[in-house]
């Protein structure tokens, strides 16, 4: 089982300089990693004039966090399996390469994507069919991830049997899908029935879908296009797409599509999320362009869905259009450029930063500290709107430090790192009032169990004061508590037992990252246990894969409330999901009337 390493930091809010217990710098990532390509796009891929961004470091925040609170919507990526074929643009990889296929599926899973819809050119188009067969084998290695086939209009032309009509070719290809792909345990299903979509087949060829459906034995759910797809003779639902011919980024089109879906609640509705469109580099270019507006188009497509759906009126699924259509400028594989930059500066002991660009494309900021400028420890994570950190809030030992501020993008959007800021502590020693220590400071725990550490609190001012210990910034599946939750501290040290629990599933499945960090954390911080209980009584119980984790989490957190566990934390703290090997910085606060303190604890979950 993969190990997930978490760095637990106990930190304060008010200015503090300590001599009794200095902050230990425990690097959990590197500058090189945070600046390097973390996508399945080829490392050699460069910016293109159609708006495709060159390979770089993007946000791996779960894409579901862009959807409304309580969403159980499945999110699928639309995959093109034809790159490396000389008929198509060179993008630096071959879609038939098993290593590349593994990178792509792993990358999708790391972004929270639930499955893929493969744009298929038929059984006789050797290149794309070979790639599709290999994609199926890879998907089968990732439990919970699914795939479906979209029969492209190109399948009728490129894979038709000799002398066959378009109708005969369609039936033959559908039967091939039924025989070859649908038997896979990873094939996408709705209410137990396999899903098959198509792209512009009827637009190009005179076919009878009713007759084609009658020729199949698996009774698939057939999905058609646009609002009109809901009224097709044999429809099981419809999907929306990116429409560059519209003048409002497709918002009116999407509104009509979703509203039509409401009229047919028994049919499957597949929404669309897209960054824009630009086919000027395609060999078949019609010079169609829908601008990206530096990530705003992408965010507006989700905002449109969120304006019409909620936890009591769920959107069935949403398709990302597309994962890798580089030729039409819709790919999100390499990420989405938000045209942003972050600049940091130092004013005394205040680390300040500013951004140029739209802050609504940022999920959170991470402040990193380093002793060598290369190996980094996340010091604090802050929501957008925060623009400074008081470095005297931390008990740095004497020496030289390097700081960076990273603006982590919202899902799929590029992250940006500031230039280095050098700092030597020069905080007033008279401000020191509180000291924290932990023994041991390096913890190991097995998934589903707990581990403990003794936290020692000393009031350096010598007066009796109440110190409250609490946790925040916890990743999914990890909770903490203190016994006692607050201590009366004077000049003599006082102890509290810290218990860190890895709730079953905390380390995540090897093929699936912890789900929905943003939504659950927001729910906790806004509504508390009551809010979670309401949600569980509602739509979340419909999601079988998260129900046990949520129910167990409620029980554990309820127990924490009764013992004054500080697991809910401050609303400005979030988990940094963008670190190698699943490593995070967690914040635990020690607060008193006379000061606050900080200390890191390293936790490894196996």
Long-range contacts (C-beta under 8 A, 24 or more apart in sequence): 1-447, 1-507, 1-510, 1-606, 2-507, 2-508, 2-510, 2-581, 2-582, 3-507, 3-581, 3-604, 3-605, 3-606, 4-506, 4-507, 4-508, 4-581, 4-582, 4-583, 4-604, 4-605, 5-581, 5-582, 5-583, 5-602, 5-603, 5-604, 5-605, 6-475, 6-478, 6-583, 6-584, 6-585, 6-586, 6-602, 6-603, 6-604, 6-605, 7-377, 7-378, 7-583, 7-584, 7-585, 7-586, 7-600, 7-601, 7-602, 7-603, 8-480, 8-500, 8-586, 8-588, 8-600, 8-601, 8-602, 8-603, 9-379, 9-585, 9-586, 9-587, 9-588, 9-598, 9-599, 9-600, 9-601, 10-436, 10-438, 10-455, 10-469, 10-587, 10-588, 10-589, 10-590, 10-597, 10-598, 10-599, 10-600, 10-601, 11-380, 11-393, 11-394, 11-587, 11-588, 11-589, 11-596, 11-597, 11-598, 12-393, 12-394, 12-434, 12-589, 12-590, 12-591, 12-595, 12-596, 12-597, 12-598, 13-393, 13-589, 13-591, 13-596, 14-393, 14-595, 14-596, 15-349, 15-390, 15-392, 15-393, 15-427, 15-428, 15-431, 16-392, 16-393, 16-394, 16-395, 16-427, 16-431, 16-432, 16-433, 16-434, 16-595, 16-596, 16-597, 16-598, 17-392, 17-395, 17-425, 17-427, 17-428, 17-429, 17-431, 17-432, 18-395, 18-432, 18-434, 18-435, 18-460, 18-597, 19-429, 19-432, 20-432, 20-435, 20-437, 20-458, 20-460, 21-395, 21-435, 21-436, 21-437, 21-597, 21-599, 22-395, 22-396, 22-397, 23-394, 23-395, 23-396, 23-397, 23-598, 23-599, 23-600, 24-441, 24-599, 24-600, 25-369, 25-370, 25-371, 25-377, 25-401, 26-377, 26-600, 26-602, 27-370, 27-375, 27-376, 27-377, 28-376, 28-377, 28-378, 28-579, 28-583, 28-584, 28-585, 29-368, 29-375, 29-376, 29-377, 29-378, 29-579, 29-580, 29-583, 30-374, 30-375, 30-376, 30-580, 31-370, 31-373, 31-374, 31-375, 31-376, 31-404, 31-417, 32-374, 33-579, 33-580, 34-368, 34-376, 34-404, 34-406, 34-415, 34-417, 34-578, 35-417, 38-578, 39-107, 39-333, 39-334, 39-335, 40-100, 40-103, 40-104, 40-106, 40-107, 40-108, 40-333, 41-91, 41-92, 41-333, 41-334, 41-335, 42-91, 42-92, 42-93, 43-92, 44-92, 45-91, 45-92, 45-334, 48-281, 48-326, 48-329, 49-280, 49-281, 50-278, 50-279, 50-280, 50-281, 50-329, 51-275, 51-276, 51-278, 51-291, 51-292, 51-329, 51-337, 52-326, 52-329, 52-331, 52-334, 53-334, 53-335, 53-336, 53-337, 53-414, 54-334, 55-334, 56-334, 56-335, 56-414, 57-414, 57-415, 57-417, 57-578, 58-334, 58-335, 58-336, 58-409, 58-412, 58-413, 58-414, 58-415, 59-335, 59-363, 59-408, 59-409, 59-410, 59-411, 59-412, 59-413, 59-414, 59-415, 59-577, 59-578, 60-110, 60-111, 60-513, 60-577, 60-578, 61-111, 61-112, 61-363, 61-408, 61-409, 61-410, 61-411, 61-517, 61-518, 61-577, 61-578, 62-111, 62-112, 62-411, 62-513, 62-515, 62-516, 62-517, 62-518, 62-577, 63-111, 63-112, 63-113, 63-273, 63-320, 63-411, 63-412, 64-112, 64-515, 64-516, 64-519, 65-112, 65-363, 65-410, 65-411, 65-516, 65-517, 65-518, 65-519, 66-273, 66-299, 66-302, 66-410, 66-411, 67-302, 67-305, 67-306, 67-315, 67-318, 68-305, 68-306, 68-309, 68-310, 68-311, 69-310, 69-311, 69-519, 69-522, 69-523, 70-310, 70-311, 70-519, 70-535, 70-538, 70-539, 70-540, 71-309, 71-311, 71-314, 71-315, 71-519, 72-314, 72-539, 72-540, 72-542, 72-543, 73-271, 73-309, 73-314, 73-315, 73-316, 73-317, 73-318, 74-114, 74-115, 74-316, 74-317, 74-318, 75-112, 75-113, 75-114, 75-273, 75-317, 75-318, 75-319, 75-320, 76-113, 76-114, 76-115, 76-116, 76-117, 76-148, 76-188, 76-270, 76-317, 76-318, 76-319, 76-320, 77-108, 77-113, 77-115, 77-116, 77-117, 77-319, 77-320, 77-322, 77-323, 77-332, 78-116, 78-117, 78-119, 78-150, 78-319, 78-320, 78-321, 78-322, 78-323, 78-325, 79-104, 79-116, 79-117, 79-118, 79-119, 79-135, 79-322, 79-323, 79-324, 80-119, 80-322, 80-323, 80-324, 80-325, 81-118, 81-119, 81-120, 81-128, 81-131, 81-132, 81-135, 82-121, 82-127, 82-128, 82-131, 83-324, 83-326, 84-127, 85-127, 85-128, 88-327, 89-281, 89-282, 89-326, 89-327, 91-324, 91-326, 95-127, 95-128, 95-131, 96-127, 96-130, 96-131, 96-134, 98-134, 98-138, 101-131, 101-134, 101-135, 101-138, 102-138, 104-323, 104-324, 104-333, 105-135, 105-138, 105-139, 105-142, 105-145, 107-333, 108-145, 108-323, 109-142, 109-145, 109-511, 109-512, 109-513, 110-513, 111-411, 111-412, 112-411, 112-513, 112-515, 112-516, 113-320, 114-144, 114-145, 114-146, 115-139, 115-145, 115-146, 115-147, 115-148, 115-188, 116-145, 116-146, 116-147, 116-148, 116-323, 117-147, 117-148, 117-149, 117-150, 117-188, 117-197, 117-319, 118-147, 118-148, 118-149, 118-150, 119-150, 119-152, 119-199, 120-149, 120-150, 120-151, 120-152, 120-155, 120-177, 121-152, 121-154, 121-155, 121-158, 121-159, 122-151, 122-152, 122-154, 122-155, 122-156, 122-158, 122-159, 122-160, 122-173, 122-176, 123-159, 123-173, 123-176, 123-180, 124-158, 124-159, 124-160, 125-154, 125-155, 125-158, 125-159, 129-159, 132-181, 133-180, 136-181, 136-184, 136-186, 139-184, 139-186, 140-184, 140-185, 140-186, 141-511, 142-186, 142-511, 142-512, 143-509, 143-511, 143-512, 144-509, 144-511, 144-512, 144-545, 145-186, 145-511, 145-512, 146-186, 146-187, 146-188, 146-189, 147-181, 147-184, 147-186, 147-187, 147-188, 148-187, 148-188, 148-194, 148-195, 148-196, 148-197, 149-177, 149-181, 149-196, 149-197, 150-196, 150-197, 150-198, 150-199, 151-177, 151-196, 151-197, 151-198, 151-199, 151-201, 152-198, 152-199, 152-200, 152-201, 153-198, 153-199, 153-200, 153-201, 153-203, 153-204, 153-205, 156-201, 156-204, 156-205, 156-207, 166-205, 166-206, 166-207, 167-206, 167-207, 167-208, 167-211, 167-212, 170-201, 170-205, 170-207, 170-212, 171-211, 171-212, 171-215, 174-212, 174-215, 174-216, 175-215, 175-216, 178-216, 178-217, 178-218, 178-220, 182-218, 182-220, 189-221, 190-221, 190-236, 190-237, 190-268, 190-316, 191-221, 193-218, 193-219, 193-220, 193-221, 193-236, 194-218, 194-220, 194-221, 195-220, 195-221, 195-223, 195-236, 195-268, 196-220, 196-221, 196-222, 196-223, 197-222, 197-223, 197-224, 197-239, 198-222, 198-223, 198-224, 198-225, 199-225, 200-225, 209-233, 209-234, 210-234, 221-268, 223-268, 223-270, 226-253, 226-257, 227-256, 227-257, 227-260, 227-261, 230-260, 230-261, 230-263, 230-264, 230-267, 231-264, 235-267, 236-267, 236-268, 237-261, 237-264, 237-267, 237-268, 237-269, 237-270, 237-316, 238-267, 238-268, 238-269, 238-270, 239-270, 239-272, 239-319, 240-270, 240-271, 240-272, 240-319, 241-272, 241-321, 242-272, 242-274, 242-276, 242-277, 242-290, 242-321, 242-330, 243-290, 244-277, 244-278, 244-279, 244-288, 244-289, 244-290, 245-288, 246-290, 249-276, 249-290, 249-291, 249-293, 249-297, 249-300, 249-301, 250-274, 250-290, 250-301, 251-300, 251-304, 254-301, 254-304, 254-305, 255-304, 255-308, 258-304, 258-305, 258-308, 258-309, 258-315, 259-308, 262-308, 268-316, 268-317, 269-315, 269-316, 269-317, 270-316, 270-317, 270-318, 270-319, 271-305, 271-315, 271-317, 271-318, 271-319, 272-301, 272-318, 272-319, 272-320, 272-321, 273-298, 273-301, 273-302, 273-305, 273-318, 273-319, 273-320, 273-321, 274-298, 274-301, 274-320, 274-321, 274-322, 274-330, 275-330, 275-332, 275-336, 275-412, 276-329, 276-330, 277-328, 277-329, 277-330, 278-328, 278-329, 279-327, 279-328, 279-329, 280-329, 281-326, 281-327, 281-329, 282-327, 282-328, 283-327, 289-329, 292-336, 292-337, 294-337, 294-338, 294-339, 294-340, 294-357, 294-358, 294-361, 295-336, 295-337, 295-338, 295-339, 295-358, 295-361, 295-409, 295-410, 295-413, 296-358, 296-361, 298-332, 298-336, 298-412, 298-413, 299-360, 299-361, 299-410, 311-535, 311-538, 311-539, 311-540, 312-538, 312-539, 314-539, 332-412, 335-409, 335-412, 335-413, 335-414, 336-409, 336-412, 336-413, 336-414, 337-413, 337-414, 338-362, 338-409, 338-413, 338-414, 340-407, 340-414, 340-416, 341-416, 342-405, 342-406, 342-407, 342-416, 342-417, 342-418, 343-418, 343-419, 344-403, 344-404, 344-405, 344-418, 344-419, 344-421, 345-421, 346-403, 346-421, 346-422, 346-423, 349-390, 349-391, 349-392, 349-423, 349-425, 349-426, 349-427, 350-388, 350-389, 350-390, 350-391, 351-388, 351-389, 351-390, 351-391, 351-403, 351-405, 351-421, 351-423, 352-387, 352-388, 353-387, 353-388, 353-405, 353-418, 354-387, 355-407, 359-384, 359-385, 360-384, 360-410, 361-409, 361-410, 361-413, 362-407, 362-408, 362-409, 362-410, 363-408, 363-409, 363-410, 363-411, 363-518, 363-574, 364-408, 364-574, 364-576, 365-405, 365-406, 365-407, 365-408, 366-405, 366-406, 366-408, 366-576, 366-578, 366-585, 367-403, 367-404, 367-405, 367-406, 368-403, 368-404, 368-405, 368-406, 369-401, 369-402, 369-403, 370-401, 370-402, 370-403, 370-404, 371-399, 371-400, 371-401, 371-402, 372-402, 373-402, 373-420, 376-404, 377-585, 377-600, 378-576, 378-579, 378-584, 378-585, 379-403, 379-585, 380-585, 380-587, 381-473, 381-573, 381-574, 381-575, 381-576, 381-585, 381-587, 382-572, 382-573, 382-574, 383-571, 383-572, 383-574, 386-572, 391-423, 391-425, 391-427, 392-425, 392-427, 392-428, 392-431, 393-596, 393-598, 394-598, 395-432, 395-435, 395-597, 395-598, 396-425, 397-425, 398-424, 398-425, 399-424, 399-425, 400-424, 401-425, 408-576, 408-577, 408-578, 415-578, 431-595, 432-460, 432-595, 433-459, 433-460, 433-461, 433-592, 433-594, 433-595, 434-458, 434-459, 434-460, 434-467, 434-489, 434-590, 434-592, 434-594, 434-595, 434-596, 434-597, 435-459, 435-460, 435-597, 436-590, 436-597, 436-598, 436-599, 437-599, 438-498, 438-599, 438-601, 441-599, 441-600, 441-601, 441-602, 442-601, 442-602, 442-604, 443-500, 443-601, 443-602, 443-603, 443-604, 444-603, 444-604, 444-606, 445-500, 445-501, 445-502, 445-603, 445-604, 445-605, 445-606, 446-502, 446-605, 446-606, 447-502, 447-504, 447-505, 447-506, 447-507, 447-605, 447-606, 448-502, 448-503, 448-504, 448-505, 448-506, 449-501, 449-502, 450-499, 450-500, 450-501, 450-502, 451-499, 451-500, 451-603, 452-497, 452-498, 452-499, 452-500, 453-497, 453-498, 453-500, 453-601, 454-495, 454-496, 454-497, 454-498, 455-482, 455-495, 455-496, 455-497, 455-498, 455-590, 456-493, 456-494, 456-495, 457-487, 457-489, 457-493, 457-494, 457-495, 457-496, 457-590, 457-597, 458-489, 458-491, 458-492, 458-493, 458-494, 459-489, 459-490, 459-491, 459-592, 459-594, 460-491, 461-594, 461-595, 462-490, 462-491, 463-490, 463-594, 464-488, 464-489, 464-490, 465-489, 465-490, 465-592, 465-593, 465-594, 466-592, 466-593, 467-494, 467-590, 467-591, 467-592, 468-566, 468-589, 468-590, 468-591, 468-592, 469-496, 469-498, 469-566, 469-588, 469-589, 469-590, 470-565, 470-566, 470-567, 470-569, 470-588, 470-589, 470-590, 470-591, 471-565, 471-566, 471-567, 471-569, 471-586, 471-587, 471-588, 471-589, 472-566, 472-567, 472-568, 472-569, 472-570, 472-573, 472-586, 472-587, 472-588, 472-589, 473-569, 473-573, 473-574, 473-575, 473-585, 473-586, 473-587, 474-567, 474-569, 474-575, 474-586, 475-506, 475-514, 475-517, 475-575, 475-584, 475-586, 476-506, 476-508, 476-514, 476-515, 476-516, 476-517, 476-520, 476-549, 476-575, 477-502, 477-503, 477-504, 477-505, 477-506, 477-507, 477-508, 477-514, 477-549, 477-553, 478-502, 478-503, 478-506, 478-586, 478-603, 478-605, 479-503, 479-553, 479-556, 479-557, 479-560, 479-565, 479-567, 480-560, 480-565, 480-566, 480-567, 480-588, 481-559, 481-560, 481-563, 481-565, 481-566, 481-567, 482-564, 482-565, 482-566, 483-563, 484-564, 485-563, 485-564, 485-565, 485-566, 486-564, 489-592, 498-588, 498-601, 500-601, 500-603, 501-556, 502-605, 503-549, 503-552, 503-553, 503-556, 504-549, 504-552, 505-549, 506-605, 507-582, 507-605, 507-606, 508-582, 513-577, 513-582, 515-546, 516-546, 517-574, 517-575, 517-577, 518-574, 520-550, 521-574, 521-575, 524-557, 524-568, 525-568, 525-569, 525-570, 525-571, 526-571, 528-568, 529-554, 529-557, 529-558, 529-561, 532-557
